[in-house]
């Protein structure tokens, strides 16, 4: 398996520059929220963290990440986050896995 050490750092830095905020869906409303952190968590995985604190609703049913131009960069509309049992909040991790493939 091939690993791309310096390349992954470059990709993380690109994402840090380009992905600037998120939105979460609760009911039928999308609400803007700041990103908590973006970091490399393995040789092939990048994590984008969002902190859903005490001021966020108890039920979240979608997450969108936006680029600096205000366009949806990535989204997950199948997510179900129920904060009821975690009154102090939830740190959500949006994981991007990079796969290297060779064509023959």
C-alpha positions in Angstrom: 0.0 0.0 0.0 1.3 3.4 -0.9 1.4 6.3 1.5 1.7 10.0 0.6 3.2 11.7 3.6 4.0 15.2 2.3 1.1 15.1 -0.1 -1.3 14.4 2.8 0.0 17.5 4.6 -0.5 19.5 1.5 -4.1 18.2 1.2 -4.8 19.1 4.8 -3.5 22.6 4.3 -5.6 23.0 1.2 -8.7 21.9 3.1 -7.9 24.3 6.0 -7.8 27.1 3.4 -10.8 26.1 1.4 -13.3 24.7 3.8 -14.4 27.6 6.0 -17.6 26.7 7.8 -20.4 24.2 8.2 -24.1 24.1 8.5 -26.3 21.6 10.4 -29.9 20.7 9.8 -32.4 20.6 12.6 -36.0 20.1 11.6 -36.2 21.9 8.2 -33.7 24.6 9.1 -30.0 24.8 8.1 -27.9 26.8 10.6 -24.3 28.0 10.2 -21.7 26.8 12.6 -17.9 27.2 12.9 -15.4 24.4 12.3 -13.6 23.3 15.4 -10.5 21.7 13.8 -9.1 20.1 10.7 -6.3 17.5 11.0 -4.7 14.4 9.6 -5.6 11.4 11.7 -3.9 8.7 9.8 -1.9 8.2 6.6 -5.1 8.2 4.5 -7.7 10.0 6.6 -8.5 13.7 7.3 -10.9 14.7 10.0 -13.0 17.9 10.0 -14.4 18.5 13.5 -17.5 20.4 14.5 -18.5 21.1 18.1 -22.2 20.9 18.8 -22.3 22.8 22.1 -25.1 23.5 24.6 -26.6 26.1 22.3 -27.2 23.6 19.5 -30.5 21.8 19.2 -30.8 18.2 20.5 -31.6 16.6 17.1 -29.4 17.2 14.0 -30.2 15.4 10.7 -27.6 16.8 8.2 -24.2 18.4 7.9 -22.9 20.5 5.0 -19.3 21.8 4.7 -18.8 25.0 2.6 -15.9 26.4 0.8 -14.7 30.1 0.8 -16.9 30.8 -2.3 -20.0 29.8 -0.3 -20.5 26.5 -2.2 -21.3 23.1 -0.7 -18.0 21.3 -0.5 -19.2 18.1 1.1 -22.3 17.0 2.8 -23.9 14.1 4.8 -27.7 14.2 4.9 -28.0 10.7 6.4 -26.4 11.7 9.7 -28.5 11.4 12.9 -27.1 13.2 16.0 -29.2 13.1 19.2 -27.6 15.3 21.8 -30.2 14.6 24.6 -27.9 12.3 26.5 -24.9 14.6 26.1 -26.0 18.0 27.6 -22.4 19.3 27.5 -22.2 18.8 23.7 -20.9 16.5 21.0 -17.7 16.8 19.0 -18.6 15.5 15.6 -16.0 14.1 13.2 -16.5 14.3 9.4 -13.9 11.9 8.0 -12.5 12.0 4.5 -10.6 8.9 3.4 -8.2 9.1 0.5 -7.6 6.0 -1.6 -4.8 5.6 -4.1 -5.6 3.5 -7.1 -3.4 2.5 -10.0 -4.8 1.8 -13.4 -3.3 -0.9 -15.6 
